[in-house]
Amino acid sequence: MTIIKKFDPVEPGKRYSKKYICVVAFCLVALMLVEIWASNNVVTYGEKFEKLSMLKKSLNMENQILENEIALKQSLSNIASKSGELGFSEPQSIQYIR
């Protein structure tokens, strides 16, 4: 009768060493802390982004109002009325100098 022994590198009751389990647990805790830190940063930057977005909308609206005022003041009818108030008039005859 021959005795055949199967080769098992790890005993059935002891699969992982304590060192391996500690390393895995430490990595999981570190990943959880990184996840919490990242979530907090995302929320903080979200609030800052919202404030900056509202400020951008406000500045765009103010810019549009100023552009409208510039266009109004540069219109030919407005310039003609202002020049009339200052005493300028259309030339009656044009004289050329040679």
C-alpha positions in Angstrom: 0.0 0.0 0.0 1.3 3.4 -1.0 0.6 6.6 0.9 -0.1 9.6 -1.3 0.1 12.9 0.3 -1.3 16.0 -1.5 0.9 19.1 -1.5 -0.9 22.0 0.1 1.4 25.0 0.7 -1.0 26.4 3.2 -2.8 24.5 5.9 -6.6 24.4 5.5 -7.3 26.3 8.7 -4.7 29.0 8.2 -5.0 30.7 4.8 -3.8 34.3 5.4 -1.1 35.5 7.7 -1.8 38.3 10.3 0.7 40.5 8.5 -1.3 40.3 5.2 -4.6 41.0 7.0 -3.1 44.0 8.8 -1.8 45.5 5.5 -5.2 45.0 3.8 -7.0 46.5 6.8 -4.6 49.5 6.8 -5.1 50.1 3.1 -8.9 50.0 3.4 -8.8 52.5 6.3 -6.5 54.8 4.3 -8.8 54.6 1.3 -11.8 55.5 3.4 -10.0 58.5 4.8 -9.0 59.6 1.3 -12.6 59.2 0.1 -13.9 61.3 3.0 -11.3 64.0 2.3 -12.1 64.1 -1.4 -15.9 64.3 -0.7 -15.3 67.3 1.6 -13.1 69.0 -1.0 -15.7 68.5 -3.7 -18.4 70.1 -1.6 -16.2 73.0 -0.7 -15.2 73.6 -4.3 -18.8 73.2 -5.4 -19.8 76.1 -3.1 -16.9 78.3 -4.4 -17.8 77.4 -8.0 -21.5 78.4 -7.4 -20.4 81.8 -6.0 -18.1 82.4 -8.9 -20.8 81.4 -11.3 -23.2 83.9 -9.8 -20.5 86.6 -9.9 -19.8 85.8 -13.6 -23.5 86.2 -14.4 -23.7 89.5 -12.5 -20.6 90.8 -14.3 -21.9 89.7 -17.7 -25.2 91.5 -17.1 -23.4 94.7 -16.0 -21.1 94.4 -19.1 -24.2 94.1 -21.4 -25.8 97.2 -19.7 -22.6 99.2 -20.2 -22.3 98.1 -23.9 -25.9 99.2 -24.5 -25.2 102.6 -22.9 -22.0 103.0 -25.1 -24.0 102.1 -28.2 -26.7 104.6 -27.3 -24.2 107.4 -26.8 -22.4 106.6 -30.0 -25.5 106.7 -32.2 -25.5 109.3 -34.9 -28.8 110.9 -33.8 -27.4 111.4 -30.3 -24.1 112.9 -31.6 -26.0 115.2 -33.9 -28.2 116.5 -31.1 -25.2 117.0 -28.7 -23.3 118.8 -31.5 -26.3 121.1 -32.0 -26.3 121.9 -28.3 -22.7 122.9 -28.5 -23.2 125.2 -31.4 -22.0 123.1 -34.3 -24.0 123.1 -37.5 -23.9 121.5 -40.9 -21.6 123.2 -43.3 -23.4 125.5 -45.9 -20.7 125.4 -48.5 -17.5 123.4 -48.7 -14.3 125.2 -49.5 -11.3 123.3 -50.8 -7.7 124.5 -50.3 -5.2 123.8 -53.0 
